[in-house]
Amino acid sequence: MTGVDHIPDIAKAFEILTISNRTFTITNVNVRLHLCKGMVSDPGKEVNMGITIRLEEEKDYRNVENLIRDAFWNVYRPGCMEHYVMHCFREDPAFIKQLLDATLEKAKEAGYGAVIMEGNIDFYGKSGFVSSKSKGIRYADDPEADYLLCLELKQGYLDGIDGTWSDPSGYYVCQNDPEGFEKFEADFPYKEKKKLPGQLFG
């Protein structure tokens, strides 16, 4: 995926934290985390960490937003907007506050036939997502995008589909409210915005 080279491995490991409509906070469960080079004196060493995975609570919002900001900073554009999108999207009716697997199960139980989202196929492919292009669905803003993903919840549901996908209006909060975004961003510690190779947006 274009631009993903700039995400530190540790941020990739926690990418699920930033799914636009499913947020949770890592606080304190036993997992084995493969540490990336340069982060520890013994790169590649597996360690046990105490981590509890739970849905985020209001008291977590700022920490989650800061984590999202750190994970996406200078990845897809100079700086990032994802933390403000999350900040505003929590109030959007399209927001479902669940973990990925729980959300997919809920969608299946509700009778939905498929799920479409943007993301890294290397990560979400493990949950069965495939490039939407392979199912005849192209991203309206970027028809050749490999990061528009889909998952059939009912086998064959997308057979014969030929169409385009447009983002929910809540994704455009930064463009629609630039003053609100600037005010929100000003409350975070300063970070240098950089134009880097592979970024999707200038």
C-alpha positions in Angstrom: 0.0 0.0 0.0 1.4 3.4 -1.0 2.8 5.4 1.9 2.7 2.5 4.4 6.5 2.3 4.5 6.5 5.4 6.7 4.5 3.8 9.5 6.7 2.4 12.2 6.2 -1.3 12.8 4.9 -0.6 16.3 2.2 1.6 14.8 1.3 -1.0 12.2 0.8 -3.5 15.1 -1.9 -1.2 16.5 -3.4 -0.1 13.2 -6.7 -1.6 14.2 -7.0 1.2 16.8 -7.8 3.6 14.0 -10.5 1.8 12.1 -12.9 4.7 11.4 -15.9 3.1 13.0 -14.4 0.7 15.5 -12.1 2.1 18.2 -10.7 0.4 21.3 -7.9 1.2 23.7 -5.0 -1.0 24.7 -4.6 -0.6 28.4 -3.1 -3.5 30.4 -3.8 -9.1 28.4 -1.0 -11.4 27.7 0.0 -11.0 24.1 3.3 -11.6 22.3 4.4 -8.5 20.5 7.1 -8.8 17.9 9.1 -5.6 18.5 10.5 -3.8 15.6 14.2 -3.0 14.9 15.5 0.1 16.6 12.8 0.0 19.4 14.7 -2.3 21.7 18.2 -3.3 22.3 17.4 -6.8 21.1 15.4 -6.3 17.8 13.1 -9.1 16.9 12.8 -10.3 20.5 9.4 -11.5 21.6 8.2 -10.3 24.9 5.1 -10.8 27.1 3.2 -7.6 27.9 0.1 -7.2 30.1 -2.6 -5.7 27.9 -6.3 -5.5 28.3 -8.3 -4.9 25.2 -11.6 -3.1 25.8 -13.9 -0.6 24.1 -12.8 2.9 24.5 -14.4 5.1 27.1 -14.8 8.9 27.0 -11.8 9.3 29.4 -9.7 7.5 26.7 -10.7 9.8 23.8 -7.7 12.2 24.0 -5.1 9.3 24.3 -6.7 7.4 21.4 -6.7 10.6 19.3 -3.0 11.2 20.1 -2.2 7.6 19.2 -4.0 8.0 15.9 -2.2 11.2 15.2 1.2 9.6 16.0 0.4 6.6 13.8 -0.7 8.6 10.8 1.6 11.6 11.0 3.2 12.3 7.6 2.1 8.9 6.2 -0.6 9.8 3.7 0.0 13.6 3.6 2.1 16.1 5.4 0.7 16.0 9.0 -2.5 14.1 9.3 -6.3 14.5 9.7 -7.3 11.1 10.9 -7.4 12.0 14.6 -9.8 14.9 14.0 -12.0 12.6 11.8 -12.2 10.2 14.7 -12.9 13.0 17.2 -15.9 14.1 15.1 -17.0 10.7 13.8 -17.8 9.4 17.2 -21.0 11.5 17.0 -21.9 10.3 13.5 -24.8 7.8 13.2 -22.5 5.6 11.0 -20.1 5.1 13.9 -20.3 1.6 15.5 -18.2 1.4 18.6 -17.1 -2.2 18.5 -14.1 -4.3 17.8 -13.6 -5.5 14.3 -14.7 -9.1 14.7 -17.6 -8.1 16.9 -18.7 -5.5 14.3 -18.5 -8.0 11.5 -20.6 -10.5 13.5 -23.1 -7.8 14.3 -23.4 -6.8 10.7 -23.9 -10.5 9.7 -26.6 -10.9 12.3 -28.3 -7.8 11.0 -28.5 -9.3 7.6 -25.8 -7.2 5.8 -24.3 -8.9 2.8 -20.9 -7.2 2.7 -18.6 -4.6 4.4 -16.6 -2.0 2.6 -13.8 0.0 4.2 -10.5 1.7 3.5 -7.4 0.0 5.0 -4.1 -1.9 4.6 -4.7 -5.2 2.9 -1.7 -6.7 4.6 -3.5 -6.2 7.9 -7.2 -6.6 7.1 -6.5 -9.5 4.6 -6.0 -11.6 7.7 -9.7 -11.1 8.5 -10.8 -12.1 5.0 -10.9 -8.6 3.3 -9.9 -8.4 -0.3 -9.4 -5.5 -2.7 -12.8 -4.1 -3.7 -11.6 -3.9 -7.3 -11.6 -7.7 -7.4 -15.3 -7.6 -6.7 -16.2 -4.9 -9.2 -16.3 -2.0 -6.7 -14.0 1.0 -7.3 -13.3 4.0 -5.1 -15.0 7.0 -6.7 -12.1 9.3 -5.8 -9.3 6.9 -6.8 -10.6 4.1 -9.1 -7.3 2.1 -9.0 -7.1 2.3 -5.2 -5.8 -0.9 -3.6 -6.8 0.3 -0.2 -10.5 0.1 -0.7 -11.4 -3.3 0.8 -14.4 -5.4 1.1 -15.6 -8.6 2.8 -18.6 -10.7 1.8 -20.7 -11.6 4.8 -22.9 -13.7 2.6 -21.1 -15.9 0.0 -21.5 -14.6 -3.5 -23.3 -11.4 -2.3 -21.0 -9.2 -4.5 -21.1 -11.5 -7.6 -21.8 -9.5 -10.7 -21.4 -6.1 -9.0 -20.0 -3.2 -11.0 -20.0 0.2 -9.3 -18.2 2.9 -7.3 -17.9 3.6 -3.6 -18.0 7.1 -2.1 -16.9 7.9 1.5 -19.5 8.8 4.1 -19.8 12.6 4.6 -18.2 12.4 8.0 -14.9 11.6 6.5 -14.7 15.1 5.1 -15.0 16.9 8.4 -11.5 18.5 8.0 -12.2 19.8 4.6 -15.7 21.0 5.6 -14.5 22.6 8.9 -10.9 23.7 8.4 -11.1 26.2 11.2 -12.4 23.5 13.6 -9.6 21.2 12.5 -6.9 23.9 13.0 -8.3 24.7 16.5 -8.4 21.0 17.4 -4.8 20.4 16.1 -3.5 23.4 18.0 -4.2 21.6 21.3 -1.7 18.8 20.4 2.1 18.9 20.8 3.9 20.4 17.8 5.0 18.0 15.1 6.7 18.9 11.9 4.7 18.3 8.7 6.9 16.7 6.0 6.3 15.9 2.3 7.5 12.4 1.9 7.7 10.0 -1.1 4.6 7.7 -1.3 2.2 10.1 0.3 -1.3 9.9 -1.3 -2.2 13.6 -0.7 -0.2 16.8 -1.0 
